[in-house]
């Protein structure tokens, strides 16, 4: 994943956390479908992101039978789950910080 596509994916996921729209996920223009599915499957499996059932349904719509395939997809794409998780959590934390008056 390029840094540009990573940044785009992180921004998308951060915006969607509080303003989740299934249709936006189904039509997201991420250039690499495998990377996008890695992100969807990963986020469906963590408790800090929310929207688990919706993300599972999205993964199944994008590619039927994809649930349970995260490990294989990570190997095929070299998707860095730890990096993605850390960057997204920092982005979400930063977005929730309210500036002092």
KOLMI-545323 format. One record per residue (C-alpha): residue number from 1; residue in three letters; x, y, z. Coordinates in steps of 0.5 Angstrom, whole numbers, plus 500, padded with zeros to 3 digits. Example, Ala and Ser with C-alpha at 12.3 -4.5 7.8 and 13.67 -1.06 7.14 Angstrom:
% residues 2
[1 'ALA' [525 491 516]]
[2 'SER' [527 498 514]]
% end
This chain:
% residues 101
[1 'UNK' [500 500 500]]
[2 'UNK' [503 507 498]]
[3 'UNK' [503 512 504]]
[4 'UNK' [498 516 499]]
[5 'UNK' [493 510 499]]
[6 'UNK' [494 509 506]]
[7 'UNK' [493 516 508]]
[8 'UNK' [486 516 504]]
[9 'UNK' [484 509 507]]
[10 'UNK' [485 512 514]]
[11 'UNK' [482 518 513]]
[12 'UNK' [476 515 510]]
[13 'UNK' [475 510 516]]
[14 'UNK' [476 516 521]]
[15 'UNK' [470 519 518]]
[16 'UNK' [466 513 518]]
[17 'UNK' [467 511 525]]
[18 'UNK' [462 517 528]]
[19 'UNK' [458 518 521]]
[20 'UNK' [458 511 519]]
[21 'UNK' [454 510 512]]
[22 'UNK' [454 503 509]]
[23 'UNK' [453 505 502]]
[24 'UNK' [460 509 503]]
[25 'UNK' [464 503 504]]
[26 'UNK' [461 499 498]]
[27 'UNK' [463 505 494]]
[28 'UNK' [469 507 497]]
[29 'UNK' [474 508 491]]
[30 'UNK' [480 505 494]]
[31 'UNK' [485 503 489]]
[32 'UNK' [487 496 492]]
[33 'UNK' [480 492 493]]
[34 'UNK' [485 487 497]]
[35 'UNK' [487 492 502]]
[36 'UNK' [481 495 503]]
[37 'UNK' [478 488 505]]
[38 'UNK' [483 487 510]]
[39 'UNK' [481 494 513]]
[40 'UNK' [474 492 513]]
[41 'UNK' [475 485 516]]
[42 'UNK' [480 488 521]]
[43 'UNK' [476 493 523]]
[44 'UNK' [470 488 524]]
[45 'UNK' [474 484 529]]
[46 'UNK' [476 490 534]]
[47 'UNK' [472 492 539]]
[48 'UNK' [474 500 539]]
[49 'UNK' [472 501 532]]
[50 'UNK' [464 499 533]]
[51 'UNK' [460 497 527]]
[52 'UNK' [462 490 527]]
[53 'UNK' [455 487 524]]
[54 'UNK' [455 492 519]]
[55 'UNK' [462 491 517]]
[56 'UNK' [461 484 517]]
[57 'UNK' [455 485 512]]
[58 'UNK' [460 490 508]]
[59 'UNK' [465 485 507]]
[60 'UNK' [460 479 505]]
[61 'UNK' [457 484 500]]
[62 'UNK' [464 486 497]]
[63 'UNK' [466 479 497]]
[64 'UNK' [462 473 499]]
[65 'UNK' [466 468 504]]
[66 'UNK' [471 473 506]]
[67 'UNK' [470 473 513]]
[68 'UNK' [475 469 516]]
[69 'UNK' [480 470 511]]
[70 'UNK' [484 476 514]]
[71 'UNK' [490 472 515]]
[72 'UNK' [491 470 508]]
[73 'UNK' [489 477 505]]
[74 'UNK' [494 480 510]]
[75 'UNK' [500 475 507]]
[76 'UNK' [498 476 500]]
[77 'UNK' [498 484 501]]
[78 'UNK' [503 485 506]]
[79 'UNK' [498 489 510]]
[80 'UNK' [501 492 516]]
[81 'UNK' [495 491 521]]
[82 'UNK' [499 494 527]]
[83 'UNK' [501 500 523]]
[84 'UNK' [494 501 521]]
[85 'UNK' [491 500 528]]
[86 'UNK' [496 505 531]]
[87 'UNK' [495 510 526]]
[88 'UNK' [488 510 526]]
[89 'UNK' [487 510 533]]
[90 'UNK' [492 516 534]]
[91 'UNK' [487 519 528]]
[92 'UNK' [481 518 532]]
[93 'UNK' [484 520 539]]
[94 'UNK' [486 526 536]]
[95 'UNK' [480 528 532]]
[96 'UNK' [476 527 539]]
[97 'UNK' [481 532 543]]
[98 'UNK' [477 538 544]]
[99 'UNK' [481 544 544]]
[100 'UNK' [481 548 550]]
[101 'UNK' [477 555 550]]
% end
